[in-house]
Amino acid sequence: MDPNFNWKAHITALSSKVSHNAGILCKLRDVLPYKAPKNLYHSFIESHLLYCASAWGTVPLYRLNILFSAQKKGIRALNRGCSYFYDKDTGTIPSHTKPIFTEYNLLAVLNIIAKSILGIMREVRLCVSPPRISSLSSEPSTKSSTDSEDAPSHNTRSAVLRQ
């Protein structure tokens, strides 16, 4: 994060790392068994997108577009018959990624961020988030009738640490 609190430098570095790893994945895809590229995608690309996504993911959408483009390079690298680059000679454009996202059951970067934030909100709601995060919630956490009965009514992490 830079001094202006806009995450521009972090997102640029993350995009560069994801693009670099997508290039590696593209070179390896033809020599690996069928399931291996998806596992490598999870390791080389998705792991970087998941790390602290709830913190840097709250930036404006225009800042995330560069990251989404880098992620799509990695998605294209999963599919063996997919064109990865624009070819000036033949005019072939890179393949659409939506069918590949669907085929491999993967989330786009915006959905990864939403899932991460919703996971934190769920932990706060169930009173299982760390106390510092729970204290940021403006709504008092009360158990409603729709909550499951087996959910703890106190912070279990604090209880474990006290023992």
C-alpha positions as semicolon CSV with decimal commas, in nm:
position;residue;x (nm);y (nm);z (nm)
1;M;0,000;0,000;0,000
2;D;0,137;0,342;-0,085
3;P;0,126;0,654;0,137
4;N;-0,198;0,772;-0,028
5;F;-0,383;0,456;0,084
6;N;-0,497;0,362;-0,266
7;W;-0,327;0,020;-0,309
8;K;-0,213;0,113;-0,662
9;A;0,143;-0,014;-0,616
10;H;0,025;-0,338;-0,456
11;I;-0,228;-0,413;-0,730
12;T;0,027;-0,333;-1,001
13;A;0,282;-0,568;-0,842
14;L;0,019;-0,836;-0,791
15;S;-0,094;-0,805;-1,153
16;S;0,264;-0,839;-1,272
17;K;0,316;-1,150;-1,058
18;V;-0,009;-1,309;-1,180
19;S;0,078;-1,233;-1,546
20;H;0,425;-1,379;-1,504
21;N;0,284;-1,695;-1,346
22;A;0,022;-1,720;-1,622
23;G;0,303;-1,720;-1,877
24;I;0,474;-2,004;-1,693
25;L;0,147;-2,196;-1,681
26;C;0,094;-2,140;-2,054
27;K;0,435;-2,287;-2,134
28;L;0,373;-2,590;-1,912
29;R;0,015;-2,672;-2,012
30;D;0,100;-2,894;-2,310
31;V;0,347;-3,116;-2,122
32;L;0,138;-3,171;-1,808
33;P;-0,139;-3,422;-1,738
34;Y;-0,497;-3,299;-1,783
35;K;-0,570;-3,204;-1,417
36;A;-0,229;-3,055;-1,340
37;P;-0,282;-2,708;-1,496
38;K;-0,584;-2,643;-1,271
39;N;-0,380;-2,736;-0,963
40;L;-0,100;-2,509;-1,081
41;Y;-0,353;-2,230;-1,141
42;H;-0,465;-2,262;-0,778
43;S;-0,100;-2,251;-0,664
44;F;0,047;-1,991;-0,898
45;I;-0,243;-1,751;-0,950
46;E;-0,545;-1,797;-0,726
47;S;-0,338;-1,814;-0,406
48;H;-0,206;-1,462;-0,476
49;L;-0,555;-1,333;-0,550
50;L;-0,695;-1,480;-0,228
51;Y;-0,430;-1,339;0,006
52;C;-0,581;-1,040;0,193
53;A;-0,836;-0,983;-0,084
54;S;-1,077;-0,828;0,166
55;A;-0,824;-0,552;0,237
56;W;-0,703;-0,450;-0,108
57;G;-1,022;-0,556;-0,286
58;T;-1,219;-0,253;-0,174
59;V;-1,047;-0,027;-0,426
60;P;-1,243;0,123;-0,718
61;L;-1,328;-0,111;-1,003
62;Y;-1,100;0,063;-1,253
63;R;-0,799;-0,035;-1,040
64;L;-0,906;-0,401;-1,040
65;N;-0,942;-0,424;-1,420
66;I;-0,567;-0,473;-1,468
67;L;-0,579;-0,758;-1,218
68;F;-0,879;-0,916;-1,389
69;S;-0,694;-0,902;-1,722
70;A;-0,396;-1,079;-1,565
71;Q;-0,625;-1,342;-1,415
72;K;-0,783;-1,404;-1,756
73;K;-0,436;-1,478;-1,896
74;G;-0,406;-1,751;-1,636
75;I;-0,752;-1,883;-1,718
76;R;-0,663;-1,903;-2,087
77;A;-0,351;-2,097;-1,997
78;L;-0,568;-2,373;-1,848
79;N;-0,731;-2,459;-2,178
80;R;-0,507;-2,637;-2,428
81;G;-0,701;-2,530;-2,737
82;C;-0,728;-2,169;-2,624
83;S;-0,543;-1,884;-2,792
84;Y;-0,344;-1,693;-2,533
85;F;-0,211;-1,397;-2,734
86;Y;-0,334;-1,173;-3,013
87;D;-0,177;-1,295;-3,334
88;K;-0,104;-1,010;-3,578
89;D;-0,043;-1,246;-3,869
90;T;-0,371;-1,436;-3,852
91;G;-0,578;-1,178;-3,663
92;T;-0,665;-1,437;-3,397
93;I;-0,776;-1,270;-3,076
94;P;-0,739;-1,423;-2,728
95;S;-1,022;-1,664;-2,643
96;H;-1,318;-1,567;-2,428
97;T;-1,271;-1,676;-2,068
98;K;-1,627;-1,712;-1,937
99;P;-1,667;-2,072;-2,065
100;I;-1,332;-2,164;-1,909
101;F;-1,428;-2,010;-1,572
102;T;-1,746;-2,218;-1,586
103;E;-1,579;-2,540;-1,702
104;Y;-1,320;-2,533;-1,423
105;N;-1,564;-2,392;-1,164
106;L;-1,339;-2,092;-1,082
107;L;-1,423;-1,746;-0,950
108;A;-1,327;-1,419;-1,116
109;V;-1,125;-1,177;-0,905
110;L;-1,432;-0,967;-0,817
111;N;-1,609;-1,278;-0,691
112;I;-1,301;-1,384;-0,495
113;I;-1,304;-1,046;-0,320
114;A;-1,677;-1,068;-0,250
115;K;-1,639;-1,420;-0,109
116;S;-1,356;-1,307;0,116
117;I;-1,551;-1,009;0,252
118;L;-1,865;-1,219;0,301
119;G;-1,660;-1,477;0,492
120;I;-1,541;-1,210;0,734
121;M;-1,894;-1,074;0,771
122;R;-2,019;-1,425;0,851
123;E;-1,752;-1,470;1,118
124;V;-1,852;-1,139;1,277
125;R;-2,218;-1,237;1,265
126;L;-2,150;-1,575;1,430
127;C;-1,921;-1,411;1,688
128;V;-1,620;-1,622;1,590
129;S;-1,404;-1,346;1,443
130;P;-1,105;-1,209;1,632
131;P;-1,210;-0,948;1,893
132;R;-1,042;-0,661;1,707
133;I;-1,245;-0,731;1,395
134;S;-1,566;-0,787;1,592
135;S;-1,520;-0,451;1,763
136;L;-1,533;-0,277;1,423
137;S;-1,889;-0,394;1,369
138;S;-2,143;-0,118;1,433
139;E;-2,431;-0,364;1,474
140;P;-2,442;-0,556;1,801
141;S;-2,420;-0,922;1,723
142;T;-2,737;-1,087;1,843
143;K;-2,841;-1,435;1,755
144;S;-3,152;-1,449;1,539
145;S;-3,393;-1,736;1,496
146;T;-3,242;-1,810;1,154
147;D;-2,894;-1,876;1,299
148;S;-2,807;-2,237;1,353
149;E;-2,845;-2,362;1,707
150;D;-2,505;-2,526;1,710
151;A;-2,317;-2,200;1,637
152;P;-2,119;-2,079;1,941
153;S;-2,268;-1,781;2,121
154;H;-1,926;-1,653;2,230
155;N;-1,585;-1,603;2,080
156;T;-1,436;-1,953;2,075
157;R;-1,088;-1,832;1,978
158;S;-1,060;-1,626;2,296
159;A;-1,183;-1,916;2,505
160;V;-0,921;-2,149;2,358
161;L;-0,642;-1,898;2,419
162;R;-0,741;-1,851;2,785
163;Q;-0,712;-2,223;2,866
